[in-house]
Amino acid sequence: MRPGIVAARALPLAMAAMLALAGVARAQARPDSTTTLAVRVLDDATGRPVAGAQVSISDTRLRGATDRKGVARLDRVPAGGRTVKVTSLGYATDSMQVAFEPGTPVEAELRLAPQPVSLKGIVAAGEPGDRGLRASGFYDRARLGGATFIAGERLASVARRTNRLSSALENVQGLHVVPNKRGTGVILVSTRGVVSFNKECYPVVYLDGIRANYDVTRGGRSKGGVDSMSDDADLNALVPLGDVAGIEVYQGAANVPYQYERNPCGVVLVWTKRGG
């Protein structure tokens, strides 16, 4: 009886092993339903590779970026007709229809047309030939956005009509130009309104990187910010508009460059032609 029992137990184990091997064989024989994509992205104007372009395939989560040679490779692309989309900063977005077949790698090429970049929040970026503005970092910050930048022809057109600094800031978002308490000049007030204890919100003004003293005509000293403002403070006493090369206006503290006070009422940076 004992040998028979051993044989009876061994038979199911052998059948299980045969079924497992058969399953592995079927899995190995099953064809792969995916394929690969290699897309090369070129500048349509120069024919040079575009590095860092983003490549995506519709109806999938597949994403990739082109390397220095302008090539992006995506694996395990599902079979079927799909849209390959390519985007890159400074170029118009382009796409193409591709029929992916299982096990058949796809190689493609796309040429992107150069397209100027619209920079949000810039009124005028000024001429790149202004060495003072370039040295101050004005153009670098203008490319990043996050503030209002006034320079170039926009500034010159105002200066041809008036030599008052306040005239260049009258229609800037986030600011009000209002008379001082004595009516002898003008000051800047943030559109954020009032802060605690009914104090108005005064943006801090910098002239060529140095915090400015509003009340230069009488030699007084303004604390600026949300603290106080001299009764005689006059923005136009700081510098004639004709001497100004560029102006930056930050509405709040979030985007103010690190080297300046992050005032909640905003910051105004004024750069002169002689000082930058």
DAJOTA-V765751 format. One record per backbone hydrogen bond with DSSP energy under -0.5 kcal/mol. NH is the residue of the N-H (numbers start at 1). CO is the residue of the C=O. Records with the same first field share a line. If there is no record, write none. Layout:
BEGIN
NH: CO ; CO
END
This chain:
BEGIN
5: 1
6: 2
7: 3
8: 4
9: 5
10: 6
11: 7
12: 8
13: 9
14: 10
15: 11
16: 12
17: 13
18: 14
19: 15
20: 16
21: 17
22: 18
23: 19
24: 20
25: 21
26: 22
27: 23
28: 24
29: 25
30: 26
35: 77
37: 74
38: 106
39: 72
40: 108
41: 70
42: 110
43: 48
44: 42 ; 112
47: 43
50: 41
51: 49
52: 66
53: 50
54: 87
55: 64
56: 85
57: 62
58: 83
60: 57
64: 55
66: 53
67: 71
70: 67
72: 39
74: 37
77: 35
78: 76
79: 33
80: 100
82: 98
84: 82 ; 96
85: 56 ; 83
86: 94
87: 54
91: 88
92: 113
94: 86
96: 84
98: 82
100: 80 ; 98
101: 104
103: 34
104: 101
105: 103
106: 36
108: 38
110: 40
112: 42 ; 110
115: 90
119: 117
120: 118
122: 119
123: 121 ; 149
124: 149
130: 127
131: 129
134: 130
135: 131
136: 132
137: 133 ; 134
138: 133
139: 133
141: 137
142: 138
143: 139
144: 140
145: 141
146: 120
148: 249
149: 121 ; 147
150: 247
152: 245
154: 151
155: 151
156: 152
157: 153
158: 154
159: 155
160: 156
161: 158
162: 158
165: 163
167: 164
168: 164 ; 165
169: 166
170: 166 ; 167
172: 169
175: 172
176: 189
178: 176 ; 187
180: 185
182: 231
183: 180
187: 178
189: 176
190: 201
191: 174
193: 190
195: 199
198: 195
199: 196
201: 193
202: 200 ; 225
203: 201
204: 266
206: 268
207: 210
208: 206 ; 270
210: 207
212: 205
214: 212
216: 214
218: 215
219: 215
220: 215
224: 228
227: 224
228: 224
233: 230
234: 214
235: 186
237: 234
238: 235
241: 163
243: 240
244: 241
245: 271
246: 271
247: 150
248: 269
249: 148
250: 267
251: 249
256: 253
260: 257
263: 261
266: 263
267: 250
268: 204
269: 248
270: 206 ; 268
271: 246
273: 243
276: 272
END
